[in-house]
Amino acid sequence: MSMPDTRWQERPVAFVVPERDSEELDPAHLSAWLARRFVKWWIPDRFVFVPALPKTGVGKVDKRSLRERAATLAS
């Protein structure tokens, strides 16, 4: 998803569902892990930890709901 940004118009944001028995996730570690695999401007500016992704009535990820939530995030 993307969130509004004053300089670039929009920037990536990641909604992360941690595994139940995983240790505490750190956004800095996630960014470092992604930086080894993706170009710099693809790395999300923000990681939002959620218990579950919202689903539509047919069981798909509700991207509209995630977009609305990302739009409320300040850059």
Secondary structure, DSSP 8 states (H G I E B T S, - for coil): -EEEETTTEEEEEEEE---TT-----HHHHHHHHHTTS-GGGS-SEEEE-SS--B-TTSSB-HHHHHHHHHTS--
